[in-house]
Amino acid sequence: MTIQAVLFDFSGTLFRLEQDETWLTELTDHGGDPLDVEAQAELMRRMTAPVGQVVDLDEEHLHAWHNRDLDPVLHQKVYLEVLKQSGVAKVEQAKALYDRLCDPGQWTPYPDTEAVLKGAAGKGLKVGVLSNIAFDIRPAFNGRGLDAYVDEFVLSYEVGAIKPDPAIFRVALDRLGVPAAETLMVGDSEEADGGARALGCPFALVEPLPTTERPDGLLVALREHGVL
């Protein structure tokens, strides 16, 4: 069946939060010492992992973790706890870093993001961005003119459902007005994004590598499905 629409995940698929060394140089651990390189890398991994609990949490924070992409307040609460458990000692440091991580302007598009969005839209396909997230990512697209190629943004905290719940995929499909079998889902998580298969969507997996290491992953994924 011919693909008539493409749904893209955001983090690790179209954009990636690249580590900026200037964010981390001022961070200190509970002993007052700067975080070493290994600790910095692990911190960033924990803050951007699409699935899986990254630290041990008490009941209160565990609830926030499971619902973090449905409520911005819970998102901030649990990620400040993650930062604390990852060695960031000072609350003000954790809050400053958290704010940077949630700033759409700090996210970097993959080298082929524009080409893929523009190419799909240029062929008359419907294009959607479907993300488990608790902040508005539209500015990341607007600031680069990429919003012109996106028909719908379906964000978990706005629609009250998170991947792989079929409900969030149904919202996206309804908004695009294209049947599941004709809608390709592209994402970096087999567990979360691959949930689209339950509704009958074909699925393309991409690796959430640093942007310099994945120059054409999106183009390859779409070409393999005969989209571009």
Contacts in CASP RR format, 6 or more apart in sequence:
PFRMAT RR
TARGET T0000
AUTHOR 0000-0000-0000
METHOD contacts of the structure
MODEL  1
MTIQAVLFDFSGTLFRLEQDETWLTELTDHGGDPLDVEAQAELMRRMTAP
VGQVVDLDEEHLHAWHNRDLDPVLHQKVYLEVLKQSGVAKVEQAKALYDR
LCDPGQWTPYPDTEAVLKGAAGKGLKVGVLSNIAFDIRPAFNGRGLDAYV
DEFVLSYEVGAIKPDPAIFRVALDRLGVPAAETLMVGDSEEADGGARALG
CPFALVEPLPTTERPDGLLVALREHGVL
1 181 0 8 1.000
1 182 0 8 1.000
2 182 0 8 1.000
3 125 0 8 1.000
3 182 0 8 1.000
3 183 0 8 1.000
3 184 0 8 1.000
3 202 0 8 1.000
3 225 0 8 1.000
3 226 0 8 1.000
3 227 0 8 1.000
4 125 0 8 1.000
4 126 0 8 1.000
4 178 0 8 1.000
4 179 0 8 1.000
4 182 0 8 1.000
4 183 0 8 1.000
5 125 0 8 1.000
5 126 0 8 1.000
5 127 0 8 1.000
5 128 0 8 1.000
5 173 0 8 1.000
5 176 0 8 1.000
5 177 0 8 1.000
5 178 0 8 1.000
5 182 0 8 1.000
5 183 0 8 1.000
5 184 0 8 1.000
6 120 0 8 1.000
6 125 0 8 1.000
6 126 0 8 1.000
6 127 0 8 1.000
6 128 0 8 1.000
6 183 0 8 1.000
6 184 0 8 1.000
6 185 0 8 1.000
6 186 0 8 1.000
6 222 0 8 1.000
6 227 0 8 1.000
7 128 0 8 1.000
7 129 0 8 1.000
7 130 0 8 1.000
7 154 0 8 1.000
7 169 0 8 1.000
7 172 0 8 1.000
7 176 0 8 1.000
7 183 0 8 1.000
7 184 0 8 1.000
7 185 0 8 1.000
7 186 0 8 1.000
7 196 0 8 1.000
7 201 0 8 1.000
8 14 0 8 1.000
8 116 0 8 1.000
8 117 0 8 1.000
8 127 0 8 1.000
8 128 0 8 1.000
8 129 0 8 1.000
8 130 0 8 1.000
8 186 0 8 1.000
8 187 0 8 1.000
8 218 0 8 1.000
9 129 0 8 1.000
9 130 0 8 1.000
9 131 0 8 1.000
9 185 0 8 1.000
9 186 0 8 1.000
9 187 0 8 1.000
9 188 0 8 1.000
9 189 0 8 1.000
9 192 0 8 1.000
9 193 0 8 1.000
10 129 0 8 1.000
10 130 0 8 1.000
10 131 0 8 1.000
10 133 0 8 1.000
10 137 0 8 1.000
11 17 0 8 1.000
11 48 0 8 1.000
11 50 0 8 1.000
11 107 0 8 1.000
11 131 0 8 1.000
11 133 0 8 1.000
11 188 0 8 1.000
11 208 0 8 1.000
12 48 0 8 1.000
12 50 0 8 1.000
12 110 0 8 1.000
12 187 0 8 1.000
12 188 0 8 1.000
12 206 0 8 1.000
12 208 0 8 1.000
13 110 0 8 1.000
13 186 0 8 1.000
13 187 0 8 1.000
13 188 0 8 1.000
13 193 0 8 1.000
13 206 0 8 1.000
13 208 0 8 1.000
13 218 0 8 1.000
14 109 0 8 1.000
14 110 0 8 1.000
14 113 0 8 1.000
14 117 0 8 1.000
14 129 0 8 1.000
14 218 0 8 1.000
15 107 0 8 1.000
15 108 0 8 1.000
15 109 0 8 1.000
15 110 0 8 1.000
15 113 0 8 1.000
15 137 0 8 1.000
15 140 0 8 1.000
16 48 0 8 1.000
16 107 0 8 1.000
16 108 0 8 1.000
16 110 0 8 1.000
16 208 0 8 1.000
16 210 0 8 1.000
16 211 0 8 1.000
17 44 0 8 1.000
17 47 0 8 1.000
17 48 0 8 1.000
17 101 0 8 1.000
17 106 0 8 1.000
17 107 0 8 1.000
17 108 0 8 1.000
18 107 0 8 1.000
18 108 0 8 1.000
18 210 0 8 1.000
18 211 0 8 1.000
19 40 0 8 1.000
19 41 0 8 1.000
19 44 0 8 1.000
20 100 0 8 1.000
20 106 0 8 1.000
23 97 0 8 1.000
23 100 0 8 1.000
24 35 0 8 1.000
24 40 0 8 1.000
24 43 0 8 1.000
24 97 0 8 1.000
25 34 0 8 1.000
26 93 0 8 1.000
27 34 0 8 1.000
27 35 0 8 1.000
27 40 0 8 1.000
27 87 0 8 1.000
27 88 0 8 1.000
27 93 0 8 1.000
27 97 0 8 1.000
28 34 0 8 1.000
28 35 0 8 1.000
28 88 0 8 1.000
28 89 0 8 1.000
28 90 0 8 1.000
28 93 0 8 1.000
29 35 0 8 1.000
29 39 0 8 1.000
29 87 0 8 1.000
29 88 0 8 1.000
29 89 0 8 1.000
30 87 0 8 1.000
30 89 0 8 1.000
31 89 0 8 1.000
32 89 0 8 1.000
35 43 0 8 1.000
35 87 0 8 1.000
35 88 0 8 1.000
39 86 0 8 1.000
39 87 0 8 1.000
42 86 0 8 1.000
43 83 0 8 1.000
43 86 0 8 1.000
43 87 0 8 1.000
43 88 0 8 1.000
45 54 0 8 1.000
46 54 0 8 1.000
46 55 0 8 1.000
46 82 0 8 1.000
46 86 0 8 1.000
47 79 0 8 1.000
47 82 0 8 1.000
47 83 0 8 1.000
47 101 0 8 1.000
48 101 0 8 1.000
50 132 0 8 1.000
50 188 0 8 1.000
50 189 0 8 1.000
50 191 0 8 1.000
50 192 0 8 1.000
50 208 0 8 1.000
51 189 0 8 1.000
51 191 0 8 1.000
51 192 0 8 1.000
53 62 0 8 1.000
53 65 0 8 1.000
54 82 0 8 1.000
55 81 0 8 1.000
55 82 0 8 1.000
55 85 0 8 1.000
55 86 0 8 1.000
56 85 0 8 1.000
57 64 0 8 1.000
57 65 0 8 1.000
57 78 0 8 1.000
57 81 0 8 1.000
61 77 0 8 1.000
61 78 0 8 1.000
61 81 0 8 1.000
63 74 0 8 1.000
64 74 0 8 1.000
64 75 0 8 1.000
64 77 0 8 1.000
64 78 0 8 1.000
64 81 0 8 1.000
65 78 0 8 1.000
67 74 0 8 1.000
68 74 0 8 1.000
68 75 0 8 1.000
68 78 0 8 1.000
68 79 0 8 1.000
68 134 0 8 1.000
69 75 0 8 1.000
69 132 0 8 1.000
69 133 0 8 1.000
69 134 0 8 1.000
69 156 0 8 1.000
69 157 0 8 1.000
69 162 0 8 1.000
70 134 0 8 1.000
70 156 0 8 1.000
70 157 0 8 1.000
70 160 0 8 1.000
70 161 0 8 1.000
70 162 0 8 1.000
71 134 0 8 1.000
71 157 0 8 1.000
72 134 0 8 1.000
72 135 0 8 1.000
72 157 0 8 1.000
74 134 0 8 1.000
75 102 0 8 1.000
75 134 0 8 1.000
75 135 0 8 1.000
75 157 0 8 1.000
76 98 0 8 1.000
76 134 0 8 1.000
79 98 0 8 1.000
79 101 0 8 1.000
80 91 0 8 1.000
80 94 0 8 1.000
80 95 0 8 1.000
80 98 0 8 1.000
83 94 0 8 1.000
83 97 0 8 1.000
83 98 0 8 1.000
84 94 0 8 1.000
88 94 0 8 1.000
88 97 0 8 1.000
100 106 0 8 1.000
102 134 0 8 1.000
102 135 0 8 1.000
104 135 0 8 1.000
104 136 0 8 1.000
104 137 0 8 1.000
104 138 0 8 1.000
104 139 0 8 1.000
104 140 0 8 1.000
105 139 0 8 1.000
105 140 0 8 1.000
105 143 0 8 1.000
107 137 0 8 1.000
107 140 0 8 1.000
108 211 0 8 1.000
109 140 0 8 1.000
109 144 0 8 1.000
109 146 0 8 1.000
109 211 0 8 1.000
110 211 0 8 1.000
110 214 0 8 1.000
110 215 0 8 1.000
110 217 0 8 1.000
110 218 0 8 1.000
111 211 0 8 1.000
111 214 0 8 1.000
111 215 0 8 1.000
111 216 0 8 1.000
112 215 0 8 1.000
112 216 0 8 1.000
112 217 0 8 1.000
112 218 0 8 1.000
112 219 0 8 1.000
113 146 0 8 1.000
113 218 0 8 1.000
114 144 0 8 1.000
114 146 0 8 1.000
115 218 0 8 1.000
115 219 0 8 1.000
116 218 0 8 1.000
116 219 0 8 1.000
116 222 0 8 1.000
116 228 0 8 1.000
117 127 0 8 1.000
117 146 0 8 1.000
117 149 0 8 1.000
117 150 0 8 1.000
118 149 0 8 1.000
119 149 0 8 1.000
119 228 0 8 1.000
120 127 0 8 1.000
120 149 0 8 1.000
120 222 0 8 1.000
120 227 0 8 1.000
120 228 0 8 1.000
121 127 0 8 1.000
121 148 0 8 1.000
121 149 0 8 1.000
121 150 0 8 1.000
122 149 0 8 1.000
123 227 0 8 1.000
123 228 0 8 1.000
125 227 0 8 1.000
126 151 0 8 1.000
126 152 0 8 1.000
126 176 0 8 1.000
126 177 0 8 1.000
126 178 0 8 1.000
126 183 0 8 1.000
127 149 0 8 1.000
127 150 0 8 1.000
127 151 0 8 1.000
127 152 0 8 1.000
128 150 0 8 1.000
128 151 0 8 1.000
128 152 0 8 1.000
128 153 0 8 1.000
128 154 0 8 1.000
128 172 0 8 1.000
128 176 0 8 1.000
129 137 0 8 1.000
129 141 0 8 1.000
129 150 0 8 1.000
129 152 0 8 1.000
129 153 0 8 1.000
129 154 0 8 1.000
130 154 0 8 1.000
130 163 0 8 1.000
130 168 0 8 1.000
130 169 0 8 1.000
130 172 0 8 1.000
130 185 0 8 1.000
131 137 0 8 1.000
131 153 0 8 1.000
131 154 0 8 1.000
131 155 0 8 1.000
131 156 0 8 1.000
132 156 0 8 1.000
132 162 0 8 1.000
132 163 0 8 1.000
132 192 0 8 1.000
133 155 0 8 1.000
133 156 0 8 1.000
133 157 0 8 1.000
134 156 0 8 1.000
134 157 0 8 1.000
135 157 0 8 1.000
136 155 0 8 1.000
137 153 0 8 1.000
137 155 0 8 1.000
138 147 0 8 1.000
138 153 0 8 1.000
140 146 0 8 1.000
141 147 0 8 1.000
141 150 0 8 1.000
151 175 0 8 1.000
151 176 0 8 1.000
152 172 0 8 1.000
152 175 0 8 1.000
152 176 0 8 1.000
154 168 0 8 1.000
154 171 0 8 1.000
154 172 0 8 1.000
154 175 0 8 1.000
156 162 0 8 1.000
156 163 0 8 1.000
156 168 0 8 1.000
159 167 0 8 1.000
159 168 0 8 1.000
159 171 0 8 1.000
160 167 0 8 1.000
160 168 0 8 1.000
161 167 0 8 1.000
161 168 0 8 1.000
161 171 0 8 1.000
162 168 0 8 1.000
162 192 0 8 1.000
163 169 0 8 1.000
163 189 0 8 1.000
163 192 0 8 1.000
163 193 0 8 1.000
163 194 0 8 1.000
163 195 0 8 1.000
163 196 0 8 1.000
164 191 0 8 1.000
164 192 0 8 1.000
164 193 0 8 1.000
164 194 0 8 1.000
164 195 0 8 1.000
164 196 0 8 1.000
164 198 0 8 1.000
166 195 0 8 1.000
166 198 0 8 1.000
166 199 0 8 1.000
169 180 0 8 1.000
169 185 0 8 1.000
169 195 0 8 1.000
169 196 0 8 1.000
169 198 0 8 1.000
169 199 0 8 1.000
169 201 0 8 1.000
170 199 0 8 1.000
172 183 0 8 1.000
173 179 0 8 1.000
173 180 0 8 1.000
173 183 0 8 1.000
173 199 0 8 1.000
173 201 0 8 1.000
176 183 0 8 1.000
180 196 0 8 1.000
180 199 0 8 1.000
180 200 0 8 1.000
180 201 0 8 1.000
181 200 0 8 1.000
181 201 0 8 1.000
181 202 0 8 1.000
183 196 0 8 1.000
183 201 0 8 1.000
183 202 0 8 1.000
184 201 0 8 1.000
184 202 0 8 1.000
184 203 0 8 1.000
184 204 0 8 1.000
184 222 0 8 1.000
184 225 0 8 1.000
184 227 0 8 1.000
185 193 0 8 1.000
185 194 0 8 1.000
185 195 0 8 1.000
185 196 0 8 1.000
185 197 0 8 1.000
185 201 0 8 1.000
185 202 0 8 1.000
185 203 0 8 1.000
185 204 0 8 1.000
186 193 0 8 1.000
186 203 0 8 1.000
186 204 0 8 1.000
186 206 0 8 1.000
186 218 0 8 1.000
186 221 0 8 1.000
186 222 0 8 1.000
187 193 0 8 1.000
187 194 0 8 1.000
187 203 0 8 1.000
187 204 0 8 1.000
187 205 0 8 1.000
187 206 0 8 1.000
188 205 0 8 1.000
188 206 0 8 1.000
188 207 0 8 1.000
188 208 0 8 1.000
190 205 0 8 1.000
193 203 0 8 1.000
193 205 0 8 1.000
194 203 0 8 1.000
194 205 0 8 1.000
195 203 0 8 1.000
196 203 0 8 1.000
197 203 0 8 1.000
202 225 0 8 1.000
204 221 0 8 1.000
204 222 0 8 1.000
204 224 0 8 1.000
204 225 0 8 1.000
205 221 0 8 1.000
206 214 0 8 1.000
206 217 0 8 1.000
206 218 0 8 1.000
206 221 0 8 1.000
207 214 0 8 1.000
207 217 0 8 1.000
219 228 0 8 1.000
222 228 0 8 1.000
END
